[in-house]
Amino acid sequence: MEIKDAVKAKYAEAALKAQSGGCGCDPVTENLYTDSEKAALPEGAVLASLGCGNPTALADLRAGETVLDLGSGGGIDVLLSAKRVGPTGKAYGLDMTDEMLALARENQAKAGATNVEFLKGEIENIPLPPQAVDVIISNCVINLSADKARVLKEAHRVLRPGGRFAVSDVICRGEIPDVVRHSMELWVGCVAGALAEGEYRRLLQDAGFVDIDIEPTRVYEFKDAGIDDVLAREVTGRVMGAFIRARKP
C-alpha cells in the first residue's frame, strides 16, 4: 500500500469514528487545546483532532487575514482560525479525504461559520492561485507527505509576500532506524515520516522561506502507545512535536 493510500485509509477511519462519538487520541494528539477552545467547538471537530500542536494559538492570526490549513481533517484548526480572523477574514481548509471533508463541513454548519471554505485536494498541489493567503497553518500533516519539498514550495507559492508559515509538526533528532522508517504503522502515526530538524530547515530555505525558527514543544514517549515494543524503544526520546515558523520575503 502506498503512503498516500495508507494515510487516506487511516484518516477516513478516524472521521467515521469521530462521527460516532469516538476519539482517535494517542500520545501525540492529547492535551493540545484549552478547555475554553474545545467548549466553543462542535464535538465532532474535537474528537477528530489528530494533530501534534495548536498552531492557531501561535500563528498570531489577525482580523481580516486569510489563512489556509494544510490537511484540515475535521476542521478544528480552521474553525479556531475563523474566530481569530473574524468576519472580514477567511479560513480555508484543505484535505484529500472525503470522510474528513464531510465531517468538517458538518462541523462548520454546526458552528455557524460563514467565513470558512473546505477544499478537496492534496497538499502537494494546493488548489489556490499564487499569493492567495496571508498565513499557512498545519497540524501534524506535512510529515505524512512523501514529497515534503513539493509541499513547502506550494506553501510558498500561495503565500502573499510577507506571508507567514506557522505549523505544528513532528521532527526527529538523532538517527531513526530503517525498520522505523519502513513501518507504515508508524508513518501514518506521524513518526516514520518525520524530518530531522536540519533537513526541515534546509527544505524551507530551498523553497524560498526566511526567518526560520524550529521550536520543539514536546518530546514523545511511546510506552503503551499500541505499537510494537521494539519500535517504540527505537523512537522514544528521538521524536518530538515542534512549532515551525517561517516567512515569505
N, C-alpha and C positions, 0 to 999 in steps of 0.2 A: 504493500500500500504506500502510495506517495505521501509525502509530508502534508501536502495541502488537503488530500482526501482524509487523512487521519485527523487533522485539525477540524475540518468541517464536521466529521462524524462526532467528535468529542463535544463540540460546542452546540451542535444540534441536539444532542442528548441532554446537555446542560439546560438548554432553553426549555425543552419539554418538561424537564424535572422542575424547573422554576415555576412553570405554568401550573403544575400540580401541587405546588407548595413546598417542594423540596429545595435543599440548598447544596450547591456544589463546592462548598468551602473546604479549604485544606490549609496547611501551614503557611503557604504563600499568600493566600487570599484573605485570611481572617483579620479582623480588627483594623480595618483601613479607614472607616468613616465614623464621624461622630454620631452620637445618638440623635442630635438635632437634625443633622443632614439626612439620616435614614428616615426619621419620622416624617419628613416633608415629601417623601417619595412613595410611589406605589410599591407594594410589597414585592411584586414581580421583578422590579428593577433591582431591588436589594438582593433578592435571592439569586439572581442571575449574575451577580457581581463576581467576576473571576480574575480580577486584576491583582497587582502586587503593590499598589500605592494609591494615592489620591491626587492625581495631577491637577485637578481643578482647584485644590487648596493652595497649590504652589505656583500656578501659572500666572498669577497676578492679572486675571481677566478683568477687563474694564467695560463699563457700559458702552454699548454701541459697536463693540467689536464683533467680528465674525470668527468663529472657532470651528475647527474640524477635529473630530475624534476618530483616529485610525483604529478600526476593529472595535466598534462601539458596543457590540454584544446586546445585552438587554436594555441599554440606554442610560445607565446610572450616571455616567460622567457627562453625557450630553445634556441630560435634564438638569444636573447641577450647574453646568456651564450656562445653560439658557437662563437660569435665575441670575447668574452673575453679570451676563452681558445685557440683560434687560430687554424690554420690548423693541428698542431701537437696534439691537444686535441680533445675531443669528447663530445657531449651533447646528452644525451638520454632524451626522454620524454615518460612518462608512463600514459596512460589514458584507461578507460574502456568503453568509449562512442564512438561508431563507427562514429557518425557525427562529433565529435570533432577531431578524428584521421584523418578523410578525410580532414577536414578544415586545420589541422596542416600540413599535407603533401602537400596540395596545397600551403600553405604559405611558406613552406620550398622550394618548387620548384621556387616560385616567388622570394624568397630571394637568390636563388642560393647557399644555404647552403649545403656543401658536407660533413661536419663533424657532421651531425645530424642524429639521428635514432629515430623514434617514435615506441613504443612498445604497443601492446594491453594487458591489464591486470589490476589487482586490486592492490591497494597499500598495501593491507593486505598480498599479495602473489607476491612479486616482481619477475618478470621472468628474473633474472640475477643471476649468480653464486656468492658465497661468495667473499668478498674483490674485487669487480669489479669496484668500483668507488672511487674517491677522495673526492667528495663533493655531498651532497644531499641538494637540494632546494625544496621548495614547497610554493604555494601561496594560502592560504585560502582554503586548501583542507583537511588536516588532521582532522579538526573539523567536517567534513562531515561523517567521518567513524564511524560506530557503534562499532568498535573494535580498539580503538586507541593504546592500549598496543601492539597489534599484529603489527600495522603499525610501531611503533617505534622499536620493536625488529627486524623487517625485514630491516628497515633502518640501524640499527647497523650491521646486518649480511652482507649486501652488501658493506658496507664501508670498505676501507682498514685501517689498523692500523694507527692512527694519522688523519684519515679522519674527515671531518667537516660536521656537520649538521647545516644548516643555512636557516630557514624557516620563512616566514611571516604567521601568523595565528591569529585567533580570540580567545581571552581569556576573562574570566569574573572575576570580583571582587564583593564579596557580594553574597547574595542569589539570585538565578534566580528561580522564582516561577514555580511550576509544570505545570501550564497552558501554560507557555512559553516552557518548556522542551518537552511538548507533542504536540506542534504545528508543524506540518510537514512543513507549510509555512515558519516558522522561522528556521526550521532545514536546509532546502535546501538553505535558505538565509544566512547561516553561523552564526546564532545566537544561536539557541536552543542547538546545539551540542558543543558549546564552553566549553572548560575545565576551571576550576578555575586555577589560576596561580600556586598554590601549588601542585595541582594534576598533572599538566603538568610536573612540575619539578620532582615529585615522579616517574611518569611513565618513564621519560627519565633516571633517576637513575636506576630504575629496569631493564631497557633494557641494561644497561651497560655503559651509557654515563657519561662523566665527564666534568668539566669546563662549567657548565650550566649557561646560562645568559638569562633572560627574560626581554626585554625592551619594555614597552608599547610605542606606537608611535602615536596613535590616539584614542581618546575617542569618541564613536559614539552617535549622536543624531538622533533619528528616526522619527522626525516630517516630515510629508508629504512624508513618505517612501513607501506609498502604502500598509501598513499593518494595522491591526486593532488598533485603537487608544488606547484601553486599554492595549493591548500587548506592544505597543510602549512605553507607560508610564512605564511599568514594566521593560523594558530593557535599556531605555535611561540612559546613565551615568554609567551603570554597565558592559557594553560590550565594548571591545577595541581591536584594532589591535595591534599586538606586533611582534617584531623581536625576534626569539628564536634561540639561538646559543648553540651548544654543540660539544663535540669532542669524538671520539672513541679512547681509550687509545692505 
